[in-house]
């Protein structure tokens, strides 16, 4: 296998009310995200007879754009968590304009494991329109220097994604073609 890796660091706030301390407290993280895209060397051939690149680095920029749009400086919540919905209702009373702008209702709890799955799905959707071919993608998300989660998937993994995750990611990936309000910087 030959691979190419891209790293980026969004900053977000997370909150899992149904969890034990300290995760049920509102807290923030500088997430380190690594995206590793691999393909069999036999399919690569260095541009001689096959693919010139595993994936062109310029094609990864929209993945970073979607991840930043979804996670960077956002309050990540589980849209299905009853206690989270109640907290958001209370926050709307306190400061409705700020809450409406800065929070993202995820289709799952904002754990690093689930964020790794979401980053993997974003990359699969943006880079290959859900068709990985012979490539595989690993997404790693770290919230500290000593803890991380990794999700490694290939074409068969796409079909195994829960529909609510695939729908959420597909919708957000469509936003790549809309004006990005300075997110290219």
N, C-alpha and C positions, 0 to 999 in steps of 0.2 A: 504494500500500500504506500502511496505517496500522499502527503497532506499539506494543507496550508491552514494557518491559524490566524485569527483576528481577535484582539482583545479590546474591550471598552469598559467604562466604569460609570454607570448611572448611579444616582443617589436617590434613595426613596425612603418612605416611611411605611412600616407595616404594622399589622395588628391582627392577632388571632385571639378573639375573646374566649373562644371555647377551649383554649389551651392553658397550660400551667404557666406560672411565672417563669421567666420575665416576658415571654412572648405574648401574654394577654395584655401587656402594657403597650401603649403607643410608643414605638421606638423606631429609630432610623438606621439605615445602613448605607455604606458606600459599597455597592455590589461590584465585584470583579467578575466580568463575564468573558469567557473564552469560547470561541466558536472554532471547532476543528473540522475541516471538510476533507474527506479522504476518498481516494479512488484506487482501484487496482493499478499497479504500475504498468501492466500489460496494456491497459486502456489509455495510458498517459503518453508514452513514447516521445515526450519532450517536443512535440510539434512536428516530428518527422513524418509520421503517418497517422497520427491520431489527434487527440486533444492537445492543444498547445498549453493549456493551463488546467489545473484541477478545477479552479474557478478564478476568474479574473478578480483581483482585489477590488477594483472599482465597482464590481457587482455586489460586493458585501456592504458597501456604504448604505444602500436602502434598508438592509437588515438592521444596521445600527440605528438608522433613522426611526424605524418602527419601534425598536426596543426603547429608544430614548423617549419617543412620543408616549409610549405606554407606561414607562416606569420612572423616568428621570424627574425628580422633584415632585413625585406624586404620592398620595396616600393610597396604598393598595389595600383593598378589602375584598372579602369573599362575598359576592352578591347573594349567595344562598344562605349565609350564616345569619340566623335570626337575631342574635345579639348584635352582630355588626350592623344590620339594617336598623336596629333600634338606636345604636350609637350615632349612625349617620343622620337619623331623624332628629336627634337631640342637637347635633352640630349644626344642622340646617337652621334651627331656631336661633342659635347663637350668632352665626355669621354665614348666611346663605350664599352670598356671592363667592366667598373664598372656597367653601366646600364644593360648590358646583364646578369650579374651575380645576381644583387640584386633586380630586380623588378619582380612582379607577376601580370599577367593580369587576373583579376578575371572576372567571367561571370556576375558581377553586380557591382554597386558602392560600395566602401569599407566603408559603414556605419556600425554602431554597430548592427543595425537590420539585415542587410544582413550577417554580420560575424556570428551572432548567428545562422542563418539558415545554413550557411556553416559548422559551427562546429557541429550542430545537424546532418547534412547529413553525415559528416565524421564519426561520432560515429555510425550512423546507418549502414553505409557501412562496416567499419572496424570490429565492434563488432559482427554484426549479418548478414552481407552480405545482407543488405536491408530487412531482415525478422525479425521484432521485436517480433513477436508472441504476448504474453500478456504484454510485457514490454512497457514502455513509457520512453522517454528521454527528458530532458529539458536542453538546453544549454543557459547559461547566459554569456553575454560579457559586461564588464564594462570598460570604458575608464577613468573614474574618480570615486572617492569614492561616489559620489552622483548621478551618471547617469549610467544606464545599459539598456540592451535590453535582452529579454528572448524569446526563441522559444521552445515551448513544443509540441512534436509530438508523434504520435503512428503509428501503421502499415498503417492506411489509409492515413497518411500524405505523406508517401513515394510516393504513386501514384500521389499525387497532386503536387509534385515538378516540377518546369519547367525543360524541358529536358536539357537545357544548363547547369543548376546547377548539375543535376544528372550525366551528362556526364563528367563535370569538376571534380566532386568529385570522381567518379569511376576511372578515369584516375589517379588522384593523390593518391588514396588509393592503387592502384596497386604498387606504389612506395615503400610501406611498405616492400615488399619482396625483394627489391633491397638493396645493401649495403648502410648503412645510414651514412657513413663518420663521425662517432663519435657522432651521435645524441643520443646515449643511455646514455651519461654522464649526 
